[in-house]
Amino acid sequence: MYETLHYALAPYYLYIKMVHLPAAFLWFFSVMLGYSYYLVPVMQAWRRDSSDPGLTLMRNWVFERFDQGVVIEHVAYPLVMISGILLFIAG
């Protein structure tokens, strides 16, 4: 069974990799960059002065933008997993 899949997928190795690599970058960078450059600084500023209504609005806005970025992560992660398994079989 494994050898049959290997021979069936081997000609498409580069095409599978062409899906895998961009999906892996999207998965990794969509959450990491949004978390470290947007969410953490706003949360630190809000914790310093949580009574400021402007910082509270900014915190809520950043949370919503971060949630929209996580949607990209939720689409990219299954692509990474499926294409990774296919690359393993084809390789």
C-alpha positions, 0 to 999 in steps of 0.5 A: 500500500505504501509503495503504491502511494509512493509511486503515485505521488512521487511525480507530484513531489514539487507540486505538493511542496509548492503547497506545503511551504507557503502554507507553513509560512502562513501558519507560522507567521500569521500568529507569531508576528501578530502576537509579538508585534501587536498583541503583547505591546498593547496588553503591556500598555493596557496593564500599565494603565487599565483605567484609560478608556483609549487603551481599552478600546485599542486592546479590544480592537487588537484582539479582534484583528488577532482573531482575524489573523488566526482564521488564516492559521486555521486554514493553513494548518490542515494544509501543512499537515496533509501536505506534510504527510503526502511529502513524507510518502512521496519522498 
